[in-house]
């Protein structure tokens, strides 16, 4: 066996270059060129795309890519020039149809050509940084067709004319419009913008400039806004049907500027139809339209808000300062509530609950409610009216709604402490006379006030309810100790804690002897069970039930005030009494006595006395008799007192003085709190801090704050800096 070495041969690589003959390349290109012609001439059905692809592949592979590419450009350009001539020759409405048809043909041809030249697209074009086949086809269409001198201007004018026709209520072929504008977009955003959109916006601006001027001269504000809204909707619809979606913002800006922004002030102030007219007549639909249109333009809503605020303040000022409207406090407050409801509804229904408009409403109400210094008193009188009788038979939910509305007005008051003063007086009268409709409603309002202003604001009010409950227990104890009193007149005493109840001047009044004796027994009982206390009778705040027999024997039970009881009991011993005799016998203050006699003698259906001479006023020369002819269908007859609903001027001054006195310790307490925290502070900043701290209760007067600072300096709570007299230091 021969020992021969085995040899293994392996082929690592083998390169075989085949070079295409230029003549063969020309022949190959001729085949491809013919195919392109056939494609454009709609004769592609007989072509073998596999063979054509191989031919194009071989040309690129054998370095004839440039020949293939340049040949493609030349062939396509030739066809597109023919297409341009065909489009140019189209007449009238067939112009866009021909352009659209040729564009569709070109796109189909381009797709086939790109498939054939796919290898060139993948290899040759990226390496030479030439334009890809599809993009090349679009560019050649743009240069040879769209930019043709005979097509370019005609195309723009035709498109703009169609838009104008549609704006003037003519029907156009939206399909062809959509196809043409899409063609421009396919050619590139810049083509769509330069060849159509820019001109479209310019022409639109002029169109709406002229139209808006025409409308503003012949339409009222509501009609104008309807037309503007319709035009805006039409343009948005137009975009959705056949324009680029990015055009919507631009064209709506044009409509907004020409139809709204340029005419804002004129529309708002238009006589008999502008904003104020809409507000007065509750034109919710027109107001909503104005809001939605004006919000689209710069400063649109602020212009509406300014005029609305001005109108609210002016009408509110008239409402709170007109002497005729101040005669009835309940009506006064009801008008405020109606006004608030009116604008709340407008803001809710027309202004989309816009917070800025709600803030404008609040600031306006705060402004004009505080123009009338009697607003706190009137709001309390309104509450008094509702809690006495106005809420009788009303559901709990409706009661809460009414109380919430009252609280809303209360928040606008700068002098909340004045409201507190009056509210306490009115609550006291309701509780003592038993005339409150609902304890739950009373307590509900106190809870609301407590939530709004804190415990300090309502602590005394809650103390009043406590006294009423304690008084019931006290009366049970009194009659338990005096069972012998069960057969005679019944006495009910309400013991009021000084400080919790409104300050009342102790008015002397001569009670009938039997009642005076009962009162003394109660005094002895009460002081015997409570040491260190003092009782003073508030006869002006009491009531009584009297059994009366009139001329023909008719009997009634009369519910009267303590003063009325004192007057009527005098007639048990006299048939005729003069005003002066009654005044001397009872010692009732003159103003109260006149109201008392008016109620007894001048109120129809309640006139248990008669007066001579007859007249509407009580004067000192009058004489009074029991009205023997008095009759009523009811056994129990309630004789009310002619109410002095609003305070007289002296009473008003007295209340104001009490309020000012109550403010002094509050101002001083605020100053001490601030200075204790800050140690030293200049005058202006101290005034500002005090005002801020107290604004939830009242608006502090800087002059009064200065006086309180001086008082605290005198009492060594503060001192002035030696070098700067406007700087204060706290003394621990």
C-alpha positions in Angstrom: 0.0 0.0 0.0 1.5 3.1 -1.1 1.7 5.9 1.4 0.3 8.9 -0.6 -0.8 12.2 1.0 -4.4 13.2 0.5 -4.9 16.7 -0.8 -8.2 18.6 -0.2 -9.0 21.6 -2.5 -11.6 24.1 -1.4 -12.9 27.1 -3.4 -12.9 30.2 -1.1 -14.3 32.6 -3.6 -14.9 33.0 -7.3 -15.5 36.2 -9.0 -16.7 36.2 -12.5 -17.4 39.6 -14.2 -19.8 39.8 -17.1 -19.9 43.2 -18.7 -23.0 44.2 -20.5 -22.5 45.4 -24.0 -23.5 49.1 -24.4 -25.5 48.1 -27.5 -27.3 45.5 -25.4 -28.0 48.2 -22.7 -29.5 50.4 -25.4 -31.7 47.6 -26.6 -32.8 46.8 -23.0 -33.6 50.5 -22.3 -35.7 50.5 -25.5 -37.8 47.6 -24.1 -38.3 49.5 -20.8 -39.0 52.8 -22.6 -41.7 51.0 -24.7 -43.2 49.5 -21.6 -43.5 53.0 -20.0 -45.2 54.3 -23.1 -47.6 51.4 -23.1 -48.4 52.0 -19.4 -49.2 55.7 -20.0 -51.3 54.7 -23.1 -53.3 52.1 -21.0 -51.9 49.2 -22.9 -50.1 47.5 -20.0 -52.1 44.3 -20.1 -49.8 42.6 -22.6 -46.6 43.4 -20.7 -44.5 40.8 -18.7 -43.6 42.7 -15.5 -41.3 39.9 -14.4 -39.3 40.3 -17.6 -39.3 44.0 -17.4 -38.1 43.9 -13.8 -35.2 41.6 -14.8 -34.2 44.0 -17.6 -34.2 46.9 -15.2 -32.3 44.8 -12.7 -29.6 43.9 -15.3 -29.1 47.5 -16.3 -28.5 48.6 -12.7 -26.3 45.6 -12.0 -24.2 46.3 -15.1 -23.7 50.0 -14.2 -26.3 51.4 -16.5 -28.3 52.9 -13.6 -27.7 56.4 -14.8 -28.9 55.6 -18.3 -32.0 54.0 -16.8 -32.7 56.9 -14.5 -32.2 59.7 -17.0 -34.2 57.8 -19.6 -37.1 57.5 -17.1 -37.0 61.3 -16.4 -37.0 62.1 -20.1 -39.8 59.6 -21.0 -42.1 60.7 -18.1 -41.5 64.4 -18.8 -42.6 63.8 -22.4 -45.8 62.1 -21.3 -46.6 64.7 -18.7 -46.2 67.6 -21.2 -48.7 65.8 -23.4 -51.0 65.5 -20.3 -50.6 69.2 -19.6 -51.7 70.0 -23.1 -54.7 67.8 -22.7 -55.7 69.5 -19.5 -55.1 72.9 -20.9 -57.5 72.1 -23.8 -60.3 71.1 -21.4 -63.1 73.7 -21.4 -65.3 75.0 -18.5 -66.3 72.4 -15.9 -64.4 69.6 -17.6 -61.1 71.3 -16.7 -61.0 69.9 -13.1 -62.4 66.6 -14.3 -59.7 66.2 -16.9 -57.0 67.2 -14.4 -58.3 64.7 -11.9 -58.6 61.9 -14.5 -55.0 62.5 -15.7 -53.8 62.7 -12.1 -55.3 59.3 -11.3 -53.8 57.9 -14.6 -50.4 59.2 -13.7 -50.6 57.7 -10.1 -51.5 54.3 -11.6 -48.7 54.5 -14.1 -46.3 55.6 -11.4 -47.2 52.6 -9.3 -46.4 50.2 -12.1 -43.2 52.0 -13.1 -42.0 51.9 -9.5 -42.7 48.1 -9.3 -40.6 47.6 -12.4 -37.8 49.8 -11.2 -37.9 48.5 -7.6 -34.2 47.3 -7.7 -33.1 50.7 -8.9 -35.1 52.3 -6.1 -33.4 50.1 -3.5 -29.8 50.2 -4.7 -28.8 52.8 -7.3 -30.9 55.7 -6.0 -29.8 55.6 -2.4 -26.1 55.3 -3.5 -26.3 58.3 -5.8 -28.7 60.3 -3.6 -31.2 60.8 -6.4 -34.9 61.2 -5.9 -36.9 58.0 -5.5 -39.1 57.0 -8.4 -42.5 57.8 -6.7 -41.3 61.2 -5.4 -39.7 61.9 -8.8 -43.1 61.2 -10.5 -44.8 63.7 -8.2 -42.1 66.3 -8.8 -42.4 65.9 -12.5 -46.2 66.2 -12.4 -45.8 69.4 -10.3 -43.3 71.0 -12.6 -44.9 70.0 -15.9 -48.6 70.1 -15.1 -49.4 72.1 -12.0 -46.7 74.7 -12.7 -47.7 75.0 -16.4 -48.3 78.6 -17.2 -51.7 77.7 -18.7 -52.8 75.6 -15.8 -51.4 77.2 -12.6 -53.5 80.4 -12.5 -56.6 78.7 -14.0 -56.5 76.0 -11.4 -56.3 78.5 -8.5 -59.1 80.7 -9.9 -61.3 77.7 -10.6 -61.0 76.5 -7.0 -61.6 79.9 -5.5 -64.6 80.4 -7.7 -66.1 77.1 -6.6 -65.6 78.1 -2.9 -67.3 81.5 -3.6 -70.2 79.8 -5.4 -70.7 77.5 -2.4 -70.6 80.5 0.0 -73.3 82.1 -2.1 -75.6 79.1 -1.7 -74.8 77.3 -4.9 -74.3 73.6 -5.0 -70.8 72.4 -6.2 -69.2 69.1 -6.8 -67.4 68.6 -3.5 -66.0 65.2 -4.6 -63.9 66.8 -7.4 -62.8 69.6 -5.0 -61.7 67.0 -2.5 -59.7 65.1 -5.1 -58.0 68.2 -6.4 -57.1 69.6 -3.0 -55.8 66.1 -2.0 -53.7 66.1 -5.1 -52.1 69.4 -4.0 -51.5 68.0 -0.5 -50.0 64.8 -2.0 -47.6 67.0 -3.9 -46.4 68.4 -0.6 -47.7 70.8 2.1 -45.8 73.7 0.5 -47.6 73.1 -2.8 -51.1 73.1 -1.1 -50.1 76.2 0.8 -48.6 78.2 -2.0 -50.9 77.1 -4.8 -54.2 77.3 -2.9 -54.4 77.9 0.9 -52.6 81.2 1.1 -54.8 82.7 -1.7 -57.9 81.0 -0.2 -57.3 82.7 3.1 -56.7 86.1 1.6 -59.9 85.9 -0.6 -61.9 84.7 2.4 -60.7 87.6 4.6 -61.9 90.1 1.9 -65.2 88.2 1.5 -66.0 88.2 5.2 -64.8 91.8 5.6 -67.3 93.0 3.0 -70.1 90.7 4.3 -69.6 91.6 7.9 -69.9 95.3 7.1 -73.1 94.6 5.2 -74.5 92.6 8.0 -73.6 95.0 10.8 -75.4 97.8 9.0 -78.7 96.0 8.5 -78.9 93.4 11.3 -79.5 93.6 15.0 -77.0 92.0 17.3 -78.8 88.7 17.7 -79.3 88.2 14.0 -75.7 89.2 13.3 -74.4 86.6 15.7 -76.5 83.9 14.2 -75.0 84.7 10.7 -71.5 84.8 12.1 -72.1 81.4 13.8 -73.5 79.9 10.6 -70.5 81.1 8.6 -68.1 79.7 11.1 -69.9 76.3 11.0 -69.9 76.4 7.2 -66.2 76.9 7.0 -65.5 74.0 9.5 -67.8 71.8 7.4 -66.0 72.9 4.2 -62.7 71.9 5.7 -64.1 68.5 6.8 -65.4 67.8 3.2 -62.6 68.9 0.9 -59.7 70.9 2.6 -56.7 69.9 4.6 -57.6 69.6 8.3 -54.8 72.0 9.2 -56.7 74.7 7.3 -59.5 74.7 9.8 -57.7 76.7 12.4 -56.5 79.2 9.8 -59.9 79.8 8.1 -61.8 80.0 11.4 -59.3 82.6 12.6 -60.1 84.6 9.5 -63.9 84.4 10.1 -63.4 85.2 13.8 -61.2 88.3 13.1 -63.4 89.7 10.3 -66.9 88.9 11.7 -66.3 89.1 15.4 -63.1 90.7 16.6 -63.3 93.7 14.3 -66.9 94.4 15.4 -66.8 93.4 19.1 -67.5 96.8 20.7 -70.2 97.7 18.2 -72.0 94.5 18.7 -71.8 94.7 22.5 -73.1 98.3 22.6 -75.6 97.9 19.7 -78.7 100.0 20.6 -81.9 98.0 21.5 -80.2 94.6 20.8 -76.7 94.6 22.3 -75.4 92.9 25.5 -77.4 95.1 28.0 -80.6 94.5 26.0 -79.9 90.7 26.1 -79.2 90.8 29.8 -82.4 92.8 30.6 -84.6 90.5 28.5 -83.0 87.2 29.5 -82.0 86.3 25.9 -80.3 83.1 27.0 -79.8 81.8 23.4 -78.3 85.1 22.1 -76.1 85.5 25.2 -74.8 81.9 24.8 -74.1 82.5 21.2 -72.3 85.8 22.0 -70.3 84.0 24.7 -69.3 81.1 22.5 -68.3 83.4 19.6 -66.5 86.0 21.7 -64.5 83.4 23.6 -62.8 82.5 20.3 -61.1 86.0 20.0 -58.6 87.8 22.1 -60.2 89.8 24.9 -63.6 88.8 23.7 -64.9 87.5 27.1 -63.2 90.3 29.0 -65.2 92.9 26.9 -68.5 91.1 27.7 -67.5 90.8 31.4 -66.6 94.5 31.6 -70.0 95.7 30.1 -72.0 93.1 32.1 -70.2 94.2 35.4 -70.8 97.9 34.6 -74.5 97.2 33.9 -75.0 95.0 37.1 -73.4 97.7 39.2 -75.4 100.5 37.7 -78.8 98.6 38.0 -77.8 97.3 41.4 -77.0 100.9 42.6 -80.4 102.1 41.4 -82.0 99.1 43.2 -80.4 99.9 46.6 -80.5 103.7 46.5 -84.0 104.4 45.0 -86.1 105.8 48.0 -89.3 104.2 46.6 -87.6 100.7 46.7 -86.4 101.2 50.3 -89.9 101.5 51.7 -90.4 97.7 52.1 -87.3 95.9 53.4 -88.7 92.5 52.5 -89.4 93.5 48.9 -85.9 95.2 48.8 -84.2 91.9 49.7 -86.5 89.9 47.5 -85.5 92.1 44.6 -81.8 91.5 45.4 -82.4 87.7 45.5 -84.3 87.9 42.2 -81.5 89.9 40.6 -79.0 87.3 41.9 -81.1 84.4 40.6 -81.4 86.2 37.2 -77.7 86.5 36.7 -76.9 83.1 38.2 -79.3 81.6 35.6 -77.6 83.6 32.8 -74.1 82.5 33.8 -75.3 78.9 34.1 -77.3 78.7 30.9 -75.5 81.1 28.6 -71.9 81.5 30.0 -71.1 77.9 30.7 -70.8 78.5 34.4 -67.7 80.6 33.7 -65.9 81.3 37.0 -64.7 84.6 35.9 -68.3 85.8 35.3 -69.3 84.3 38.6 -66.5 86.3 40.3 -67.7 89.5 38.4 -71.2 88.8 39.7 -70.0 88.4 43.2 -67.9 91.6 43.2 -70.7 93.6 41.7 -73.2 92.5 44.3 -70.7 93.2 47.1 -70.2 96.6 45.6 -73.8 97.8 45.4 -75.2 96.0 48.5 -72.8 97.9 50.7 -73.8 101.2 49.1 -76.9 101.1 51.3 -75.8 101.1 55.0 -79.2 99.6 55.8 -78.7 96.4 53.8 -77.7 94.4 57.0 -80.9 95.5 58.7 -83.0 94.8 55.7 -81.6 91.3 55.2 -82.3 90.6 58.9 -85.9 91.9 58.4 -86.3 89.6 55.4 -85.2 86.6 57.5 -87.5 87.7 60.3 -90.4 87.9 57.9 -89.7 84.4 56.4 -89.1 82.7 59.8 -92.3 84.3 61.2 -94.7 83.4 58.5 -93.1 83.3 55.1 -92.0 79.7 55.3 -95.2 78.2 56.7 -96.2 75.1 54.8 -93.0 75.1 52.8 -91.0 71.9 52.5 -87.7 71.5 54.3 -85.7 71.5 51.1 -87.3 74.8 50.0 -86.6 76.3 53.5 -82.9 75.3 53.0 -82.8 76.9 49.6 -84.2 80.2 51.0 -81.8 80.2 53.9 -78.9 79.5 51.5 -79.9 82.4 49.4 -79.9 84.6 52.5 -76.5 83.4 53.4 -75.3 84.3 50.0 -76.4 87.9 50.5 -74.9 87.8 54.0 -71.5 87.0 52.5 -71.5 90.1 50.5 -72.0 92.3 53.5 -68.9 94.2 54.7 -70.6 95.0 58.1 -71.6 91.5 59.2 -71.6 92.7 62.8 -74.4 95.1 62.0 -76.4 92.2 60.6 -75.6 90.3 63.8 -77.0 93.1 65.9 -80.3 93.3 64.0 -80.6 89.5 63.7 -80.2 89.1 67.4 -83.0 91.7 68.0 -85.3 90.1 65.5 -84.6 86.6 66.8 -85.3 87.7 70.3 -88.7 89.0 69.3 -89.6 85.8 67.5 -88.6 83.6 70.3 -90.3 85.7 73.0 -93.5 86.0 71.1 -93.5 82.4 70.0 -93.9 83.5 66.4 -91.1 81.5 64.8 -92.4 79.1 62.1 -89.8 76.4 62.8 -87.1 75.9 65.5 -85.3 73.6 63.0 -85.2 76.5 60.4 -83.9 78.9 63.1 -81.2 76.5 64.2 -80.3 75.7 60.6 -79.6 79.4 59.9 -77.5 79.7 63.1 -75.5 76.6 62.0 -74.9 78.3 58.6 -73.8 81.6 60.3 -71.5 79.6 62.6 -69.9 77.8 59.6 -69.5 81.2 57.9 -68.2 83.3 60.8 -67.2 81.0 63.6 -68.4 80.1 67.1 -67.9 83.7 68.5 -70.5 85.0 66.0 -73.3 82.7 67.1 -72.5 81.8 70.7 -75.0 84.4 72.1 -77.6 83.3 69.6 -77.3 79.7 70.8 -77.5 81.1 74.4 -80.9 82.6 73.6 -82.3 79.1 72.7 -80.8 77.8 76.0 -82.6 80.5 78.0 -85.9 79.5 76.4 -85.5 75.9 77.5 -84.4 76.9 81.0 -87.3 79.2 81.3 -89.8 76.3 80.7 -88.1 74.3 83.6 -88.2 77.4 85.8 -92.0 77.9 85.2 -92.7 74.3 86.1 -90.8 74.8 89.4 -92.7 78.0 90.1 -96.2 76.5 89.7 -95.0 73.5 91.7 -94.3 75.8 94.6 -97.6 77.7 94.2 -100.4 75.3 93.4 -102.9 77.8 94.6 -102.3 79.9 91.4 -103.8 77.3 89.1 -107.3 78.9 89.3 -106.4 82.6 88.5 -104.5 84.3 85.7 -101.6 82.2 84.3 -98.1 83.8 84.2 -95.4 82.6 81.9 -92.0 84.2 82.4 -89.0 83.9 80.1 -85.8 84.7 82.0 -83.2 86.1 79.7 -79.5 86.2 80.4 -78.0 89.7 80.1 -75.4 89.6 77.4 -76.9 86.8 75.4 -80.0 88.9 74.4 -80.1 92.3 72.8 -79.6 95.2 75.2 -83.0 96.6 76.1 -83.6 99.8 78.1 -85.7 98.9 81.1 -89.1 100.6 80.3 -91.5 101.2 83.1 -95.1 100.2 82.6 -97.9 100.0 85.1 -99.3 96.5 85.0 -102.9 95.7 86.1 -103.0 94.9 89.9 -103.6 91.2 89.5 -100.7 90.8 87.1 -98.4 92.9 89.2 -99.0 90.7 92.3 -98.2 87.6 90.2 -95.0 89.1 89.0 -93.9 89.9 92.6 -94.6 86.3 93.6 -92.4 85.1 90.7 -89.6 87.5 91.7 -89.6 86.2 95.2 -89.5 82.6 94.0 -86.7 83.1 91.5 -84.5 85.2 93.7 -85.1 82.6 96.5 -83.7 79.8 94.2 -80.9 81.8 92.5 -78.6 83.9 94.7 -76.8 86.9 93.5 -79.1 87.6 90.6 -81.3 90.6 89.7 -84.5 90.7 87.6 -85.7 93.6 85.6 -89.0 93.3 83.7 -89.1 93.8 80.0 -92.8 94.6 79.6 -92.5 95.8 76.1 -91.6 92.3 74.9 -94.5 90.3 76.5 -97.9 89.1 75.3 -101.2 88.3 77.0 -104.5 86.4 76.3 -107.6 88.2 77.5 -111.2 87.0 77.7 -113.5 89.8 76.5 -117.3 90.2 76.4 -118.7 92.8 74.0 -122.1 94.7 73.7 -124.4 91.9 72.6 -122.8 89.3 74.8 -120.5 88.0 72.2 -117.3 86.5 73.8 -113.8 86.3 72.4 -110.3 85.5 73.5 -108.0 88.3 72.5 -104.2 87.6 71.9 -102.5 91.0 72.6 -99.2 92.5 73.6 -98.5 93.4 77.2 -99.0 97.1 76.4 -102.4 96.3 74.7 -103.4 94.3 77.8 -102.6 97.3 80.0 -104.7 99.6 77.8 -107.7 97.2 77.5 -107.9 96.4 81.2 -108.4 100.2 81.9 -111.8 99.9 80.2 -113.1 97.5 82.9 -113.5 100.7 85.0 -114.3 103.3 82.4 -116.4 103.7 79.3 -114.4 106.6 77.8 -110.7 107.4 78.1 -108.7 110.1 76.5 -105.2 109.5 75.0 -103.6 111.5 77.9 -105.5 109.5 80.5 -104.3 106.2 79.0 -100.8 107.5 78.8 -100.8 108.7 82.5 -102.4 105.4 83.7 -100.1 103.0 81.9 -96.9 105.1 81.5 -96.2 103.4 78.2 -93.7 105.4 76.0 -95.5 107.7 73.6 -94.3 106.0 70.3 -95.2 102.5 71.6 -98.6 103.7 72.9 -99.6 105.3 69.6 -98.8 102.0 67.7 -100.6 100.1 70.4 -103.8 102.2 70.0 -103.6 102.1 66.2 -103.7 98.4 66.4 -106.6 98.3 68.8 -108.7 101.0 67.1 -107.8 101.4 63.5 -107.1 98.0 62.0 -110.2 96.7 60.2 -111.5 93.4 61.7 -109.4 93.9 64.8 -110.8 97.2 66.1 -111.9 96.2 69.6 -111.8 100.0 70.4 -113.2 102.9 68.5 -111.7 106.4 68.3 -113.2 109.8 68.2 -112.7 111.7 66.0 -112.1 109.2 63.2 -108.7 109.4 61.5 -105.7 107.3 60.5 -103.3 108.9 63.0 -103.4 108.9 66.8 -103.1 112.4 68.4 -103.2 113.6 72.0 -106.8 115.0 71.7 -108.3 111.6 70.7 -110.8 109.7 72.9 -111.3 106.0 73.0 -114.3 103.7 73.7 -114.9 100.0 73.7 -116.3 99.0 70.3 -119.5 97.2 71.4 -120.2 96.3 67.8 -117.0 94.3 67.4 -117.6 90.9 66.0 -115.5 88.1 64.5 -116.2 84.7 63.1 -113.3 83.4 65.2 -113.4 82.9 68.9 -109.7 83.6 69.3 -108.7 86.9 67.8 -105.1 87.9 67.4 -104.6 91.7 67.7 -101.2 92.4 66.2 -99.1 95.6 66.8 -98.7 98.0 64.0 -95.1 97.2 63.3 -92.3 99.8 63.1 -90.6 97.5 60.7 -87.7 99.7 60.0 -86.0 101.6 62.8 -86.7 105.2 63.4 -83.8 107.6 62.9 -83.0 107.9 66.7 -83.2 104.0 67.0 -80.9 103.7 63.9 -78.4 106.1 65.5 -78.5 104.2 68.8 -78.0 100.8 67.0 -75.1 102.3 65.0 -73.6 103.7 68.2 -73.8 100.3 69.9 -72.2 98.6 66.9 -69.3 101.2 67.0 -68.8 100.6 70.7 -68.8 96.8 70.2 -66.1 97.2 67.5 -63.6 99.0 69.7 -62.6 95.9 71.8 -62.4 93.8 68.6 -60.1 96.3 66.9 -57.9 96.5 70.0 -57.8 92.7 70.3 -56.7 92.5 66.7 -54.0 95.1 67.2 -52.6 93.3 70.2 -52.6 89.9 68.5 -50.7 91.3 65.5 -48.2 93.2 67.6 -47.6 90.3 69.9 -46.7 88.2 66.9 -44.7 90.8 64.9 -43.2 92.7 67.9 -42.8 95.8 65.9 -44.6 97.2 62.8 -45.0 100.5 61.0 -48.4 102.3 61.0 -49.5 101.6 57.4 -48.8 97.8 57.6 -50.5 97.6 61.0 -53.6 99.3 59.6 -53.6 96.9 56.6 -53.2 93.8 58.9 -56.0 94.9 61.2 -58.3 95.5 58.3 -57.5 92.1 56.8 -58.1 90.3 60.1 -61.4 92.0 60.8 -62.9 92.0 57.3 -64.9 88.8 57.9 -67.0 90.8 60.5 -66.7 94.4 59.3 -64.7 96.9 57.3 -62.5 98.6 59.9 -62.3 102.4 59.6 -58.6 103.5 59.6 -59.5 106.5 61.7 -61.0 104.3 64.4 -58.0 101.9 64.2 -55.7 104.9 64.8 -57.7 105.9 67.8 -57.5 102.4 69.2 -53.7 102.4 68.7 -53.5 105.7 70.6 -55.6 104.2 73.4 -53.3 101.1 73.6 -50.2 103.3 73.8 -51.8 105.3 76.7 -52.4 101.9 78.5 -48.8 100.8 77.9 -49.7 97.9 75.5 -47.7 99.6 72.7 -45.0 102.3 72.4 -43.7 104.5 69.6 -40.2 104.3 68.4 -38.1 107.3 69.5 -36.6 107.9 66.1 -39.5 106.9 63.9 -42.9 108.0 65.3 -44.8 105.8 62.7 -43.2 102.6 64.0 -44.9 100.8 66.9 -43.4 98.3 69.4 -45.3 95.7 71.5 -44.7 96.0 75.2 -45.0 92.5 76.9 
